């Protein structure tokens, strides 16, 4: 009996050893099985393409390092954006050319230059000077203004000149400012609308002699103003109005004045020996010329 138990003992040991080895192999296999899903989950978490494959029932493939580099490289959109900008710029330039063409074609207002002016290719500060135009030249005005310049039409082309140096009336030939007078343009050229050259001469002379005056009345469909020969110099300051009236009297001959009306009085060169005469009550301070000096030319 002892011998039988002794013979069977090696078999038991071999079985135990074998069982132990199998257990080890099973443990290793289980570890491998457990590891594979973990790796797969890692791939799924980092690679959207792998997610898509798994979602369709496919086994995700591992990517080589070169493939990962290509997949992870950032995509530059510089060329795409530049391609989008170019057409937009081209469209804007084309629209600008069309707008200029329409302005030139629609220009119908005539004005005259009151001094020598540079011609510019555009209103922008960086525009090129493309010529000059002399004093007393007639130009068509488009009505467009920008950056202190006015668009005019010269030889059928759009040109820009400095604002404030165009007049609605043609400067009288041969007019030269006498001492103390001026024919230099004033800041508000709109006052000269439909004025005769003589009235423009008065306006500019007063404008430069009394720069504190900023408001004038020009052409209007009433009285002497309807002829374009009269202007109103707006002020309610008695002392300032007296000074302006005295200035006009002193230059009555050079300015070819017809009359001066101020503070309910009238003065005319043809009756200068009578001095200021009573003008009469005309119903209001404005009608009695209490808030402006009225002056007209022959």
C-alpha positions as CSV (number, residue, x, y, z in Angstrom):
1,X,0.0,0.0,0.0
2,X,2.8,2.3,0.8
3,X,4.4,1.4,-2.5
4,X,1.2,2.2,-4.4
5,X,0.8,5.6,-2.8
6,X,4.5,6.3,-3.5
7,X,4.1,5.4,-7.3
8,X,1.0,7.6,-7.6
9,X,2.7,10.7,-5.9
10,X,4.9,11.7,-8.9
11,X,1.8,11.7,-11.1
12,X,0.1,14.0,-8.7
13,X,3.1,16.3,-8.6
14,X,3.2,16.3,-12.4
15,X,-0.5,17.1,-12.6
16,X,-0.1,19.9,-10.0
17,X,2.9,21.3,-12.0
18,X,0.9,21.0,-15.2
19,X,-2.0,22.6,-13.6
20,X,0.1,25.5,-12.3
21,X,1.6,26.1,-15.8
22,X,-1.8,26.2,-17.3
23,X,-2.9,28.6,-14.7
24,X,0.0,30.8,-15.5
25,X,-0.8,30.6,-19.3
26,X,-4.5,31.4,-18.6
27,X,-3.5,34.4,-16.4
28,X,-1.2,35.7,-19.2
29,X,-4.0,35.2,-21.7
30,X,-6.5,37.0,-19.6
31,X,-4.1,39.8,-19.1
32,X,-3.6,40.0,-22.9
33,X,-7.4,39.9,-23.4
34,X,-7.9,42.7,-20.8
35,X,-5.1,44.8,-22.3
36,X,-6.4,44.7,-25.9
37,X,-9.7,46.4,-25.1
38,X,-7.9,49.0,-23.0
39,X,-5.5,49.8,-25.9
40,X,-8.5,49.9,-28.2
41,X,-10.3,52.3,-26.0
42,X,-7.2,54.5,-26.0
43,X,-7.1,54.6,-29.8
44,X,-10.8,55.4,-29.9
45,X,-10.3,58.2,-27.5
46,X,-7.5,59.8,-29.5
47,X,-8.5,59.0,-33.1
48,X,-11.9,60.1,-34.5
49,X,-11.3,57.9,-37.5
50,X,-10.9,54.8,-35.3
51,X,-14.2,55.7,-33.6
52,X,-15.9,55.8,-37.0
53,X,-14.4,52.4,-37.9
54,X,-15.6,50.8,-34.6
55,X,-19.0,52.4,-35.1
56,X,-19.3,50.5,-38.4
57,X,-18.2,47.3,-36.9
58,X,-14.6,47.5,-38.3
59,X,-11.5,46.8,-36.3
60,X,-9.5,50.0,-35.8
61,X,-6.0,49.8,-37.4
62,X,-3.0,51.2,-35.7
63,X,-1.4,54.2,-37.5
64,X,2.3,54.4,-38.3
65,X,4.2,57.4,-37.0
66,X,4.3,59.0,-40.5
67,X,0.6,58.6,-40.9
68,X,0.0,60.1,-37.5
69,X,2.2,63.1,-38.4
70,X,0.2,63.7,-41.6
71,X,-3.1,63.3,-39.7
72,X,-2.1,65.6,-36.9
73,X,-0.5,68.4,-39.0
74,X,-2.5,71.6,-38.8
75,X,-4.2,72.7,-41.9
76,X,-3.3,76.2,-43.2
77,X,-6.1,78.3,-44.5
78,X,-4.0,81.2,-45.6
79,X,-4.4,80.5,-49.3
80,X,-8.1,79.9,-49.0
81,X,-8.6,83.2,-47.2
82,X,-6.5,85.1,-49.7
83,X,-8.5,83.6,-52.5
84,X,-11.6,84.8,-50.8
85,X,-10.3,88.3,-50.3
86,X,-9.1,88.9,-53.8
87,X,-12.6,88.7,-55.4
88,X,-14.0,90.9,-52.6
89,X,-11.4,93.6,-53.3
90,X,-12.0,93.3,-57.0
91,X,-15.7,93.7,-56.6
92,X,-15.2,96.8,-54.4
93,X,-12.8,98.3,-57.0
94,X,-15.3,97.6,-59.8
95,X,-18.1,99.2,-57.8
96,X,-15.9,102.3,-57.2
97,X,-15.2,102.6,-60.9
98,X,-18.9,102.4,-61.7
99,X,-19.8,105.0,-59.1
100,X,-17.2,107.4,-60.5
101,X,-18.4,106.8,-64.0
102,X,-22.0,107.5,-62.9
103,X,-20.9,110.7,-61.1
104,X,-19.0,111.9,-64.2
105,X,-21.8,111.1,-66.6
106,X,-24.4,112.8,-64.3
107,X,-22.4,116.0,-63.6
108,X,-24.2,119.1,-64.9
109,X,-23.5,121.9,-62.4
110,X,-21.0,124.4,-63.7
111,X,-18.6,126.3,-61.5
112,X,-15.5,128.4,-62.0
113,X,-12.1,128.2,-60.3
114,X,-11.2,131.2,-58.3
115,X,-7.5,130.5,-58.1
116,X,-5.0,128.1,-59.6
117,X,-5.7,124.6,-58.3
118,X,-3.9,121.3,-58.3
119,X,-5.8,118.3,-59.8
120,X,-5.7,115.1,-57.9
121,X,-6.5,111.5,-59.0
122,X,-8.6,110.9,-55.9
123,X,-9.8,112.5,-52.6
124,X,-7.5,110.4,-50.4
125,X,-4.4,111.9,-48.9
126,X,-2.1,109.5,-50.9
127,X,-3.6,110.5,-54.3
128,X,-1.4,111.5,-57.1
129,X,-1.2,115.1,-58.5
130,X,-2.2,114.7,-62.2
131,X,-2.1,118.3,-63.3
132,X,-3.2,121.9,-62.6
133,X,-6.1,124.1,-63.6
134,X,-5.9,127.9,-63.8
135,X,-8.1,130.7,-62.3
136,X,-11.3,131.4,-64.1
137,X,-11.8,127.9,-65.7
138,X,-15.2,126.4,-65.9
139,X,-15.6,122.9,-64.6
140,X,-18.4,120.5,-64.1
141,X,-19.0,119.5,-60.4
142,X,-20.3,116.0,-59.6
143,X,-21.5,116.9,-56.1
144,X,-19.2,114.4,-54.4
145,X,-16.9,115.6,-51.7
146,X,-14.5,113.8,-49.4
147,X,-11.4,114.6,-47.3
148,X,-11.6,118.3,-47.9
149,X,-11.8,117.9,-51.7
150,X,-14.4,118.3,-54.4
151,X,-14.8,116.1,-57.4
152,X,-14.9,117.9,-60.8
153,X,-14.8,116.8,-64.4
154,X,-11.8,117.9,-66.4
155,X,-11.5,116.7,-70.0
156,X,-14.2,114.1,-69.3
157,X,-12.3,112.5,-66.4
158,X,-12.8,112.5,-62.7
159,X,-10.5,114.9,-60.8
160,X,-10.4,116.2,-57.3
161,X,-9.6,119.8,-56.2
162,X,-9.3,121.5,-52.8
163,X,-12.7,122.6,-51.5
164,X,-13.6,126.2,-51.1
165,X,-12.1,127.5,-54.4
166,X,-15.0,127.1,-56.8
167,X,-17.6,129.8,-57.5
168,X,-21.0,129.7,-59.1
169,X,-20.1,133.0,-61.0
170,X,-17.3,133.5,-63.4
171,X,-14.7,135.9,-61.9
172,X,-14.8,139.2,-63.6
173,X,-11.8,139.6,-66.0
174,X,-9.3,142.1,-64.9
175,X,-10.5,142.5,-61.3
176,X,-7.6,143.1,-59.1
177,X,-8.1,143.7,-55.4
178,X,-7.3,147.2,-54.3
179,X,-5.4,147.9,-51.2
180,X,-7.3,146.6,-48.2
181,X,-9.5,144.5,-50.4
182,X,-9.3,140.9,-51.5
183,X,-10.3,138.5,-54.2
184,X,-8.9,135.4,-52.4
185,X,-11.5,132.7,-51.9
186,X,-13.4,132.5,-48.6
187,X,-14.1,129.4,-46.6
188,X,-17.8,129.3,-47.5
189,X,-17.9,129.4,-51.3
190,X,-21.6,128.6,-51.2
191,X,-22.4,132.2,-50.4
192,X,-21.2,133.1,-54.0
193,X,-24.1,131.1,-55.6
194,X,-25.5,133.2,-58.4
195,X,-23.7,136.3,-57.3
196,X,-22.3,138.7,-59.8
197,X,-18.5,139.1,-59.9
198,X,-18.9,142.5,-58.3
199,X,-20.9,141.1,-55.4
200,X,-18.3,138.3,-55.0
201,X,-15.6,140.9,-54.8
202,X,-17.5,142.6,-51.9
203,X,-18.1,139.3,-50.1
204,X,-14.5,138.2,-50.3
205,X,-13.2,141.6,-49.2
206,X,-15.5,141.7,-46.1
207,X,-14.8,138.0,-45.4
208,X,-11.1,138.6,-45.1
209,X,-11.3,142.0,-43.4
210,X,-13.7,140.7,-40.8
211,X,-13.1,137.0,-40.3
212,X,-15.3,137.0,-37.1
213,X,-18.3,137.2,-39.4
214,X,-19.3,133.6,-40.3
215,X,-22.8,134.0,-41.7
216,X,-23.8,135.7,-44.9
217,X,-27.0,136.0,-47.0
218,X,-26.5,135.8,-50.7
219,X,-28.9,135.3,-53.6
220,X,-32.6,135.1,-52.9
221,X,-35.8,135.6,-54.9
222,X,-36.5,139.0,-53.3
223,X,-35.5,142.6,-53.7
224,X,-31.9,143.4,-54.7
225,X,-30.9,139.9,-53.8
226,X,-32.8,138.5,-56.8
227,X,-30.3,140.2,-59.1
228,X,-27.3,138.6,-57.5
229,X,-25.9,142.0,-56.7
230,X,-26.5,142.1,-52.9
231,X,-25.3,140.3,-49.8
232,X,-26.2,140.5,-46.2
233,X,-23.4,140.5,-43.6
234,X,-25.1,139.0,-40.5
235,X,-24.4,140.6,-37.1
236,X,-26.4,142.2,-34.3
237,X,-23.3,143.8,-32.7
238,X,-23.7,147.5,-33.2
239,X,-20.0,148.4,-32.9
240,X,-19.0,145.6,-35.3
241,X,-21.7,146.6,-37.8
242,X,-20.6,150.2,-37.7
243,X,-17.0,149.1,-38.4
244,X,-18.2,147.0,-41.4
245,X,-20.3,149.9,-42.8
246,X,-17.4,152.3,-42.4
247,X,-15.1,149.8,-44.3
248,X,-17.6,149.6,-47.2
249,X,-18.0,153.4,-47.3
250,X,-14.2,153.8,-47.5
251,X,-14.0,151.4,-50.5
252,X,-17.2,152.3,-52.2
253,X,-15.5,153.4,-55.4
254,X,-13.3,150.3,-55.7
255,X,-16.2,148.0,-54.9
256,X,-18.6,150.0,-57.2
257,X,-21.3,150.1,-54.4
258,X,-24.9,151.0,-55.0
259,X,-26.0,151.3,-51.4
260,X,-25.4,150.2,-47.8
261,X,-28.2,149.7,-45.3
262,X,-27.5,149.3,-41.5
263,X,-29.4,149.9,-38.3
264,X,-32.4,151.5,-39.9
265,X,-30.3,153.9,-42.0
266,X,-29.2,154.0,-45.6
267,X,-26.2,155.4,-47.4
268,X,-25.6,155.7,-51.1
269,X,-22.5,156.9,-53.0
270,X,-24.5,159.2,-55.3
271,X,-25.8,161.1,-52.2
272,X,-22.7,160.6,-50.1
273,X,-22.8,164.3,-49.2
274,X,-26.0,163.7,-47.3
275,X,-24.4,161.1,-45.1
276,X,-26.6,158.4,-43.5
277,X,-30.3,158.9,-44.1
278,X,-33.3,157.5,-42.1
279,X,-34.4,154.2,-43.7
280,X,-37.9,154.0,-42.1
281,X,-39.7,151.4,-40.1
282,X,-40.4,148.3,-42.2
283,X,-42.0,146.2,-39.5
284,X,-39.3,144.1,-37.9
285,X,-35.7,144.3,-36.7
286,X,-34.6,142.2,-39.7
287,X,-36.5,144.3,-42.2
288,X,-35.0,147.4,-40.6
289,X,-31.5,145.8,-40.9
290,X,-30.8,145.7,-37.2
291,X,-29.3,142.3,-37.4
292,X,-27.3,142.6,-40.6
293,X,-25.4,145.0,-42.9
294,X,-27.0,145.0,-46.4
295,X,-24.8,146.0,-49.3
296,X,-25.3,146.0,-53.0
297,X,-23.3,146.8,-56.1
298,X,-24.1,148.4,-59.5
